Amino acid sequence: MKKIVVDILMFILMLLEYSRVYLPSEIHEIIGICLIILVLIHLILNRNYFKAITKGKYSFKRSFMLIINVLFIITFSATCITGLLSSQNILTFMNIGNLTTIYLHKIFAYASVIVLGMHLGVNLTKLFNKFENKLIYVIIIILGAYSLIAVDFWNHLIGNYGFSLVTGNILTNTLEYLFIILMFSTITYFVFKIANSNIN
């Protein structure tokens, strides 16, 4: 139960972080700090997974999941570190005043969206398997693709501001990033499922 609550809170805060344009920078930083704390709690609650990494044999499924999980830890850690070093309100003593750090923070943050989607796609296979109607996957991918364009995701990913910083309001923006994450989750789920079935 604790894991579920922590995971849900983490997911909500992650979505809010991408609505920075609608929030005061102080709130963005506070949410970021809370998110870091929740992630640390998440890692502690899942410590048995890390203890078991060097044990047992590695099937394609287990190897694939490990790679995605490690990628997510790397991209998210880089986002947190560059975010802390870019603090302009709460942790000003950590601000190194380097525009490169802010630039990298943005790139890692948007890379984390992709890897978060992949992370959910391989770790929530049981949940995905419950959706027998394939139409829901098509709808998610279409909405996700539309949202990529609406928020100018790729320009954000390479560090540019893009042309669509504001898409209406915080609710619309949050839903767009939700569908982007779900789109990457869905694609990863099917790639993982097809690859795993072919190997087995």
CYANA upper distance limits for C-alpha pairs under 8 A (distance plus 0.5 A):
  1 MET  CA      5 VAL  CA      6.85
  2 LYS  CA      6 VAL  CA      6.65
  3 LYS  CA      7 ASP  CA      6.47
  3 LYS  CA     42 HIS  CA      7.34
  3 LYS  CA     45 LEU  CA      7.23
  4 ILE  CA      8 ILE  CA      6.59
  5 VAL  CA      9 LEU  CA      6.68
  6 VAL  CA     10 MET  CA      6.57
  6 VAL  CA     38 LEU  CA      6.96
  6 VAL  CA     41 ILE  CA      8.17
  6 VAL  CA     42 HIS  CA      7.09
  7 ASP  CA     11 PHE  CA      6.66
  7 ASP  CA     42 HIS  CA      7.67
  8 ILE  CA     12 ILE  CA      6.74
  9 LEU  CA     13 LEU  CA      6.67
  9 LEU  CA     38 LEU  CA      8.32
 10 MET  CA     14 MET  CA      6.57
 10 MET  CA     35 LEU  CA      6.56
 10 MET  CA     38 LEU  CA      6.79
 10 MET  CA     39 VAL  CA      7.58
 11 PHE  CA     15 LEU  CA      6.82
 12 ILE  CA     16 LEU  CA      6.82
 13 LEU  CA     17 GLU  CA      6.69
 13 LEU  CA     31 ILE  CA      6.99
 13 LEU  CA     32 GLY  CA      8.29
 13 LEU  CA     35 LEU  CA      6.87
 14 MET  CA     18 TYR  CA      7.48
 14 MET  CA     35 LEU  CA      7.77
 15 LEU  CA     19 SER  CA      7.68
 15 LEU  CA    174 THR  CA      6.31
 15 LEU  CA    177 TYR  CA      7.11
 15 LEU  CA    178 LEU  CA      7.38
 16 LEU  CA     20 ARG  CA      7.76
 16 LEU  CA     31 ILE  CA      8.48
 16 LEU  CA    174 THR  CA      7.06
 17 GLU  CA     28 HIS  CA      6.69
 17 GLU  CA     31 ILE  CA      7.53
 17 GLU  CA     32 GLY  CA      7.58
 18 TYR  CA    173 ASN  CA      8.36
 18 TYR  CA    174 THR  CA      7.82
 18 TYR  CA    177 TYR  CA      7.97
 19 SER  CA     23 LEU  CA      7.23
 19 SER  CA    170 ILE  CA      6.53
 19 SER  CA    173 ASN  CA      6.84
 19 SER  CA    174 THR  CA      7.10
 20 ARG  CA     24 PRO  CA      7.84
 20 ARG  CA     25 SER  CA      7.62
 20 ARG  CA     28 HIS  CA      6.55
 21 VAL  CA    165 LEU  CA      7.69
 21 VAL  CA    166 VAL  CA      7.60
 22 TYR  CA    169 ASN  CA      7.76
 22 TYR  CA    170 ILE  CA      6.57
 23 LEU  CA     27 ILE  CA      6.79
 23 LEU  CA     28 HIS  CA      6.93
 24 PRO  CA     28 HIS  CA      6.98
 25 SER  CA     29 GLU  CA      6.78
 25 SER  CA     89 ASN  CA      7.90
 26 GLU  CA     30 ILE  CA      6.70
 26 GLU  CA     89 ASN  CA      6.33
 26 GLU  CA     90 ILE  CA      7.21
 27 ILE  CA     31 ILE  CA      6.52
 28 HIS  CA     32 GLY  CA      6.66
 29 GLU  CA     33 ILE  CA      6.73
 29 GLU  CA     87 SER  CA      7.55
 29 GLU  CA     89 ASN  CA      8.07
 29 GLU  CA     90 ILE  CA      7.30
 30 ILE  CA     34 CYS  CA      6.73
 30 ILE  CA     90 ILE  CA      7.94
 31 ILE  CA     35 LEU  CA      6.49
 32 GLY  CA     36 ILE  CA      6.77
 32 GLY  CA     80 CYS  CA      8.11
 32 GLY  CA     83 GLY  CA      8.48
 33 ILE  CA     37 ILE  CA      6.90
 34 CYS  CA     38 LEU  CA      6.74
 35 LEU  CA     39 VAL  CA      6.62
 36 ILE  CA     40 LEU  CA      6.77
 36 ILE  CA     80 CYS  CA      7.55
 37 ILE  CA     41 ILE  CA      6.83
 38 LEU  CA     42 HIS  CA      6.52
 39 VAL  CA     43 LEU  CA      6.66
 40 LEU  CA     44 ILE  CA      6.76
 41 ILE  CA     45 LEU  CA      6.63
 42 HIS  CA     46 ASN  CA      6.73
 43 LEU  CA     47 ARG  CA      6.40
 46 ASN  CA     50 PHE  CA      7.79
 47 ARG  CA     51 LYS  CA      6.86
 48 ASN  CA     52 ALA  CA      6.73
 49 TYR  CA     53 ILE  CA      6.99
 51 LYS  CA     55 LYS  CA      8.47
 52 ALA  CA     56 GLY  CA      8.22
 58 TYR  CA     62 ARG  CA      6.15
 58 TYR  CA     63 SER  CA      6.32
 59 SER  CA     63 SER  CA      6.58
 60 PHE  CA     64 PHE  CA      6.41
 60 PHE  CA    196 ASN  CA      7.16
 60 PHE  CA    199 ILE  CA      8.19
 61 LYS  CA     65 MET  CA      6.69
 61 LYS  CA    192 PHE  CA      8.34
 61 LYS  CA    196 ASN  CA      6.98
 62 ARG  CA     66 LEU  CA      6.64
 63 SER  CA     67 ILE  CA      6.73
 64 PHE  CA     68 ILE  CA      6.88
 64 PHE  CA    192 PHE  CA      8.44
 65 MET  CA     69 ASN  CA      6.55
 65 MET  CA    119 HIS  CA      8.19
 65 MET  CA    122 VAL  CA      6.56
 65 MET  CA    123 ASN  CA      7.78
 66 LEU  CA     70 VAL  CA      6.53
 67 ILE  CA     71 LEU  CA      6.63
 68 ILE  CA     72 PHE  CA      6.69
 68 ILE  CA    115 VAL  CA      7.58
 68 ILE  CA    118 MET  CA      7.22
 68 ILE  CA    119 HIS  CA      6.30
 68 ILE  CA    122 VAL  CA      8.44
 69 ASN  CA     73 ILE  CA      6.77
 69 ASN  CA    119 HIS  CA      6.58
 70 VAL  CA     74 ILE  CA      6.69
 71 LEU  CA     75 THR  CA      6.65
 71 LEU  CA    115 VAL  CA      7.37
 72 PHE  CA     76 PHE  CA      6.34
 72 PHE  CA    112 SER  CA      7.07
 72 PHE  CA    115 VAL  CA      5.98
 72 PHE  CA    116 LEU  CA      6.81
 72 PHE  CA    119 HIS  CA      7.40
 73 ILE  CA     77 SER  CA      6.29
 74 ILE  CA     78 ALA  CA      6.61
 75 THR  CA     79 THR  CA      6.67
 75 THR  CA    108 PHE  CA      6.24
 75 THR  CA    109 ALA  CA      7.97
 75 THR  CA    111 ALA  CA      7.26
 75 THR  CA    112 SER  CA      6.04
 75 THR  CA    115 VAL  CA      8.26
 76 PHE  CA     80 CYS  CA      6.70
 76 PHE  CA    108 PHE  CA      7.63
 76 PHE  CA    109 ALA  CA      7.60
 76 PHE  CA    112 SER  CA      6.35
 77 SER  CA     81 ILE  CA      6.60
 78 ALA  CA     82 THR  CA      6.55
 78 ALA  CA    105 HIS  CA      7.90
 78 ALA  CA    108 PHE  CA      6.86
 79 THR  CA     83 GLY  CA      6.36
 79 THR  CA    104 LEU  CA      8.38
 79 THR  CA    105 HIS  CA      5.76
 79 THR  CA    106 LYS  CA      8.15
 79 THR  CA    108 PHE  CA      5.63
 79 THR  CA    109 ALA  CA      5.82
 79 THR  CA    112 SER  CA      8.29
 80 CYS  CA     84 LEU  CA      6.59
 80 CYS  CA    105 HIS  CA      8.33
 81 ILE  CA     85 LEU  CA      6.76
 82 THR  CA     86 SER  CA      6.56
 82 THR  CA    101 THR  CA      6.19
 82 THR  CA    102 ILE  CA      7.34
 82 THR  CA    104 LEU  CA      7.34
 82 THR  CA    105 HIS  CA      5.52
 83 GLY  CA     87 SER  CA      6.81
 83 GLY  CA    101 THR  CA      8.41
 83 GLY  CA    102 ILE  CA      7.77
 83 GLY  CA    105 HIS  CA      6.25
 84 LEU  CA     91 LEU  CA      7.53
 84 LEU  CA     94 MET  CA      7.12
 84 LEU  CA     95 ASN  CA      7.82
 85 LEU  CA     94 MET  CA      5.65
 85 LEU  CA     95 ASN  CA      5.23
 85 LEU  CA     96 ILE  CA      6.56
 85 LEU  CA    101 THR  CA      7.61
 86 SER  CA     94 MET  CA      7.84
 86 SER  CA     95 ASN  CA      5.56
 86 SER  CA     96 ILE  CA      7.39
 86 SER  CA     97 GLY  CA      7.53
 86 SER  CA     98 ASN  CA      8.15
 86 SER  CA    101 THR  CA      6.93
 86 SER  CA    102 ILE  CA      6.35
 86 SER  CA    105 HIS  CA      8.47
 87 SER  CA     91 LEU  CA      5.93
 87 SER  CA     92 THR  CA      6.03
 87 SER  CA     94 MET  CA      7.24
 87 SER  CA     95 ASN  CA      5.90
 88 GLN  CA     92 THR  CA      5.72
 88 GLN  CA     95 ASN  CA      7.07
 91 LEU  CA     95 ASN  CA      7.60
 98 ASN  CA    102 ILE  CA      7.51
 99 LEU  CA    103 TYR  CA      6.65
100 THR  CA    104 LEU  CA      6.59
101 THR  CA    105 HIS  CA      6.51
102 ILE  CA    106 LYS  CA      6.85
103 TYR  CA    107 ILE  CA      7.00
103 TYR  CA    159 GLY  CA      6.24
104 LEU  CA    108 PHE  CA      6.53
104 LEU  CA    159 GLY  CA      7.78
105 HIS  CA    109 ALA  CA      6.43
106 LYS  CA    110 TYR  CA      6.84
106 LYS  CA    156 HIS  CA      7.57
106 LYS  CA    157 LEU  CA      7.65
106 LYS  CA    159 GLY  CA      6.43
107 ILE  CA    111 ALA  CA      6.62
107 ILE  CA    156 HIS  CA      7.42
107 ILE  CA    157 LEU  CA      5.52
107 ILE  CA    158 ILE  CA      6.35
107 ILE  CA    159 GLY  CA      5.83
108 PHE  CA    112 SER  CA      6.51
108 PHE  CA    157 LEU  CA      8.28
109 ALA  CA    113 VAL  CA      7.30
110 TYR  CA    114 ILE  CA      7.52
110 TYR  CA    153 PHE  CA      8.25
110 TYR  CA    156 HIS  CA      7.30
110 TYR  CA    157 LEU  CA      5.71
111 ALA  CA    115 VAL  CA      6.91
111 ALA  CA    157 LEU  CA      6.91
112 SER  CA    116 LEU  CA      6.15
113 VAL  CA    117 GLY  CA      6.77
113 VAL  CA    180 ILE  CA      8.33
113 VAL  CA    181 ILE  CA      6.64
114 ILE  CA    118 MET  CA      6.90
114 ILE  CA    181 ILE  CA      7.09
114 ILE  CA    184 PHE  CA      6.75
115 VAL  CA    119 HIS  CA      6.40
116 LEU  CA    120 LEU  CA      6.69
116 LEU  CA    181 ILE  CA      7.36
116 LEU  CA    185 SER  CA      8.40
117 GLY  CA    121 GLY  CA      6.59
117 GLY  CA    180 ILE  CA      8.40
117 GLY  CA    181 ILE  CA      5.07
117 GLY  CA    182 LEU  CA      6.59
117 GLY  CA    183 MET  CA      7.77
117 GLY  CA    184 PHE  CA      5.25
117 GLY  CA    185 SER  CA      4.77
117 GLY  CA    186 THR  CA      8.48
117 GLY  CA    188 THR  CA      8.21
118 MET  CA    122 VAL  CA      6.92
118 MET  CA    184 PHE  CA      6.36
118 MET  CA    185 SER  CA      5.54
118 MET  CA    188 THR  CA      5.95
118 MET  CA    189 TYR  CA      8.25
119 HIS  CA    123 ASN  CA      6.62
119 HIS  CA    185 SER  CA      7.78
120 LEU  CA    124 LEU  CA      6.09
120 LEU  CA    185 SER  CA      6.19
121 GLY  CA    125 THR  CA      6.98
121 GLY  CA    184 PHE  CA      7.92
121 GLY  CA    185 SER  CA      4.53
121 GLY  CA    186 THR  CA      6.60
121 GLY  CA    187 ILE  CA      8.13
121 GLY  CA    188 THR  CA      5.80
121 GLY  CA    189 TYR  CA      5.17
122 VAL  CA    185 SER  CA      8.22
122 VAL  CA    188 THR  CA      7.40
122 VAL  CA    189 TYR  CA      6.45
122 VAL  CA    192 PHE  CA      7.58
124 LEU  CA    128 PHE  CA      6.88
125 THR  CA    129 ASN  CA      6.52
125 THR  CA    189 TYR  CA      7.30
126 LYS  CA    130 LYS  CA      7.25
127 LEU  CA    131 PHE  CA      8.00
128 PHE  CA    189 TYR  CA      8.21
131 PHE  CA    136 ILE  CA      8.33
134 LYS  CA    138 VAL  CA      7.26
135 LEU  CA    139 ILE  CA      6.75
136 ILE  CA    140 ILE  CA      6.69
137 TYR  CA    141 ILE  CA      6.70
137 TYR  CA    186 THR  CA      7.13
138 VAL  CA    142 ILE  CA      6.68
139 ILE  CA    143 LEU  CA      6.59
140 ILE  CA    144 GLY  CA      6.37
140 ILE  CA    179 PHE  CA      6.88
140 ILE  CA    182 LEU  CA      7.18
140 ILE  CA    183 MET  CA      6.22
140 ILE  CA    186 THR  CA      8.25
141 ILE  CA    145 ALA  CA      6.51
141 ILE  CA    179 PHE  CA      8.28
141 ILE  CA    182 LEU  CA      8.27
141 ILE  CA    183 MET  CA      5.33
141 ILE  CA    186 THR  CA      7.89
141 ILE  CA    187 ILE  CA      8.42
142 ILE  CA    146 TYR  CA      6.68
143 LEU  CA    147 SER  CA      6.56
143 LEU  CA    176 GLU  CA      8.38
143 LEU  CA    179 PHE  CA      6.63
143 LEU  CA    180 ILE  CA      8.17
143 LEU  CA    183 MET  CA      8.35
144 GLY  CA    148 LEU  CA      6.72
144 GLY  CA    176 GLU  CA      7.62
144 GLY  CA    177 TYR  CA      8.48
144 GLY  CA    179 PHE  CA      5.11
144 GLY  CA    180 ILE  CA      4.83
144 GLY  CA    181 ILE  CA      8.04
144 GLY  CA    182 LEU  CA      7.63
144 GLY  CA    183 MET  CA      5.62
145 ALA  CA    149 ILE  CA      7.20
145 ALA  CA    180 ILE  CA      7.55
145 ALA  CA    183 MET  CA      8.05
146 TYR  CA    150 ALA  CA      6.69
147 SER  CA    151 VAL  CA      6.62
147 SER  CA    176 GLU  CA      5.48
147 SER  CA    177 TYR  CA      7.51
147 SER  CA    179 PHE  CA      7.42
147 SER  CA    180 ILE  CA      6.78
148 LEU  CA    152 ASP  CA      6.44
148 LEU  CA    153 PHE  CA      5.59
148 LEU  CA    154 TRP  CA      7.97
148 LEU  CA    176 GLU  CA      8.25
148 LEU  CA    180 ILE  CA      6.98
149 ILE  CA    153 PHE  CA      6.96
150 ALA  CA    164 SER  CA      7.05
150 ALA  CA    167 THR  CA      7.46
150 ALA  CA    176 GLU  CA      8.35
151 VAL  CA    162 GLY  CA      8.48
151 VAL  CA    164 SER  CA      5.77
151 VAL  CA    165 LEU  CA      6.88
151 VAL  CA    166 VAL  CA      8.21
151 VAL  CA    167 THR  CA      7.34
151 VAL  CA    173 ASN  CA      8.32
151 VAL  CA    176 GLU  CA      8.13
152 ASP  CA    156 HIS  CA      7.10
152 ASP  CA    162 GLY  CA      6.15
152 ASP  CA    163 PHE  CA      6.99
152 ASP  CA    164 SER  CA      6.20
152 ASP  CA    165 LEU  CA      8.16
153 PHE  CA    157 LEU  CA      6.63
153 PHE  CA    162 GLY  CA      8.25
154 TRP  CA    158 ILE  CA      6.95
155 ASN  CA    159 GLY  CA      6.90
155 ASN  CA    160 ASN  CA      5.56
155 ASN  CA    161 TYR  CA      6.99
155 ASN  CA    162 GLY  CA      5.58
156 HIS  CA    160 ASN  CA      5.61
156 HIS  CA    161 TYR  CA      6.11
156 HIS  CA    162 GLY  CA      6.52
161 TYR  CA    165 LEU  CA      7.57
166 VAL  CA    173 ASN  CA      8.41
167 THR  CA    172 THR  CA      7.47
167 THR  CA    173 ASN  CA      6.73
168 GLY  CA    172 THR  CA      6.79
168 GLY  CA    173 ASN  CA      7.66
169 ASN  CA    173 ASN  CA      6.68
170 ILE  CA    174 THR  CA      6.49
171 LEU  CA    175 LEU  CA      6.71
172 THR  CA    176 GLU  CA      6.71
173 ASN  CA    177 TYR  CA      6.94
174 THR  CA    178 LEU  CA      6.60
175 LEU  CA    179 PHE  CA      6.71
176 GLU  CA    180 ILE  CA      6.75
177 TYR  CA    181 ILE  CA      6.68
178 LEU  CA    182 LEU  CA      6.66
179 PHE  CA    183 MET  CA      6.35
180 ILE  CA    184 PHE  CA      6.94
181 ILE  CA    185 SER  CA      6.65
182 LEU  CA    186 THR  CA      6.52
183 MET  CA    187 ILE  CA      6.73
184 PHE  CA    188 THR  CA      6.51
185 SER  CA    189 TYR  CA      6.51
186 THR  CA    190 PHE  CA      6.89
187 ILE  CA    191 VAL  CA      6.67
188 THR  CA    192 PHE  CA      6.33
189 TYR  CA    193 LYS  CA      6.48
190 PHE  CA    194 ILE  CA      6.47
191 VAL  CA    195 ALA  CA      6.49
192 PHE  CA    196 ASN  CA      6.38
193 LYS  CA    197 SER  CA      6.62
194 ILE  CA    198 ASN  CA      6.71
195 ALA  CA    199 ILE  CA      6.78
196 ASN  CA    200 ASN  CA      6.65
